[in-house]
Amino acid sequence: MTSLDYKNEILRLKKEKGAVILGHYYQIDEIQSISDYVGDSLALAQEAQRTDAPIIVFCGVHFMAETAKILNPSRKVLLPELAASCSLAESCNGADLRQFKAEHPDHIVVSYVNCSAEVKAESDLICTSGNAEKLINALPQDQKIIFAPDKNLGGYINRQTGRNMLLWNGVCTVHDALESESILKLKAENPDAPVVAHPECNSAVLAVSEFVGSTKAMLTYIKNSDKKRFIVATEAGILYEMKRDNPDKEFITVPGGCEDGTCCSCAECSYMKMNTMEKLYKCLRDETPEITMSADMIERAAKPIVRMLEMSRQLGIIK
């Protein structure tokens, strides 16, 4: 079956079953092109909550599909590849975070949305890369905070807010592998191209970047900029949306820390790329793999997510 056949079959099954397809910016181009909604964590969490489709197919990684299920417990949530995990989510589990909390009883836990349901269930508030700074600023200045699981994002927020949050020692291996030396070389070769970087990158990369922000924020910055060329320090899947939004602009990717400095594939998340058109087709056809979890886990994990959405509305981050 060709890719075109998969596309037609997916569209047919989606209509037949009344399903909705949510696609993350880091998915392969073909999946992004066929998704009903493409976005980052916060946007897709909102769409998952707003849709009334009986079947939600989440083309992303496991923790994202879990979030969709947590917000829509009565609906069937499918993930084309159940093994699509996340290096950052894998760096922190519920039991270890619970132990860490016990060692710091005067701290609340703010967790980046890139974490498992069990970590969310141990958290007081969830954040995304797009709303983290505003949410942290909205908390009392004397409130002690554990920030999990991304030390790079947490460190960036500490520097931006003047906080001294206690950081869990986790990273996204894709973003953390990007090197400032490679960026400085690209800047020297392309002095007219500003660097846009995701805050999951290490502090050395962020220090040499002209703009730091979430995936959505980077897209907005590029669209509104009068610059025509950009150096992009994030997962390479975002280039599809960048090029679609800005066909007249050029994007230069940052190599991901290979020894010879020439490998671009390192800037791709292998987990995100595990979802394929064939797997999406079979997922819709068979309505499996399905995301399931206990009612208790859903209830506990939902609280910090709902708090994030409520605070985001109060702060004017979302409507």
Rosetta blueprint (number, residue, H / E / L):
1 M L
2 T L
3 S H
4 L H
5 D H
6 Y H
7 K H
8 N H
9 E H
10 I H
11 L H
12 R H
13 L H
14 K H
15 K H
16 E H
17 K H
18 G L
19 A E
20 V E
21 I E
22 L E
23 G E
24 H E
25 Y L
26 Y L
27 Q L
28 I L
29 D H
30 E H
31 I H
32 Q H
33 S H
34 I H
35 S L
36 D L
37 Y E
38 V E
39 G E
40 D L
41 S H
42 L H
43 A H
44 L H
45 A H
46 Q H
47 E H
48 A H
49 Q H
50 R H
51 T L
52 D L
53 A L
54 P L
55 I E
56 I E
57 V E
58 F E
59 C E
60 G L
61 V L
62 H H
63 F H
64 M H
65 A H
66 E H
67 T H
68 A H
69 K H
70 I H
71 L H
72 N L
73 P L
74 S L
75 R L
76 K E
77 V E
78 L E
79 L L
80 P L
81 E L
82 L L
83 A L
84 A L
85 S L
86 C L
87 S H
88 L H
89 A H
90 E H
91 S L
92 C L
93 N L
94 G H
95 A H
96 D H
97 L H
98 R H
99 Q H
100 F H
101 K H
102 A H
103 E H
104 H L
105 P L
106 D L
107 H E
108 I E
109 V E
110 V E
111 S E
112 Y E
113 V L
114 N L
115 C L
116 S L
117 A H
118 E H
119 V H
120 K H
121 A H
122 E L
123 S L
124 D L
125 L E
126 I E
127 C E
128 T L
129 S L
130 G L
131 N L
132 A H
133 E H
134 K H
135 L H
136 I H
137 N H
138 A H
139 L L
140 P L
141 Q L
142 D L
143 Q L
144 K E
145 I E
146 I E
147 F E
148 A E
149 P L
150 D E
151 K H
152 N H
153 L H
154 G H
155 G H
156 Y H
157 I H
158 N H
159 R H
160 Q H
161 T H
162 G L
163 R L
164 N L
165 M L
166 L E
167 L E
168 W L
169 N L
170 G E
171 V L
172 C L
173 T H
174 V H
175 H H
176 D H
177 A L
178 L L
179 E L
180 S H
181 E H
182 S H
183 I H
184 L H
185 K H
186 L H
187 K H
188 A H
189 E H
190 N L
191 P L
192 D L
193 A L
194 P L
195 V E
196 V E
197 A E
198 H L
199 P L
200 E L
201 C L
202 N L
203 S H
204 A H
205 V H
206 L H
207 A H
208 V L
209 S L
210 E L
211 F E
212 V E
213 G L
214 S L
215 T H
216 K H
217 A H
218 M H
219 L H
220 T H
221 Y H
222 I H
223 K H
224 N H
225 S L
226 D L
227 K L
228 K L
229 R E
230 F E
231 I E
232 V E
233 A E
234 T L
235 E L
236 A H
237 G H
238 I H
239 L H
240 Y H
241 E H
242 M H
243 K H
244 R H
245 D H
246 N L
247 P L
248 D L
249 K L
250 E E
251 F E
252 I E
253 T E
254 V L
255 P L
256 G L
257 G L
258 C L
259 E L
260 D L
261 G L
262 T L
263 C L
264 C L
265 S H
266 C H
267 A H
268 E L
269 C L
270 S L
271 Y L
272 M H
273 K H
274 M H
275 N L
276 T L
277 M H
278 E H
279 K H
280 L H
281 Y H
282 K H
283 C H
284 L H
285 R H
286 D H
287 E L
288 T L
289 P L
290 E E
291 I L
292 T L
293 M L
294 S L
295 A H
296 D H
297 M H
298 I H
299 E H
300 R H
301 A H
302 A H
303 K H
304 P H
305 I H
306 V H
307 R H
308 M H
309 L H
310 E H
311 M H
312 S H
313 R H
314 Q H
315 L L
316 G L
317 I L
318 I L
319 K L
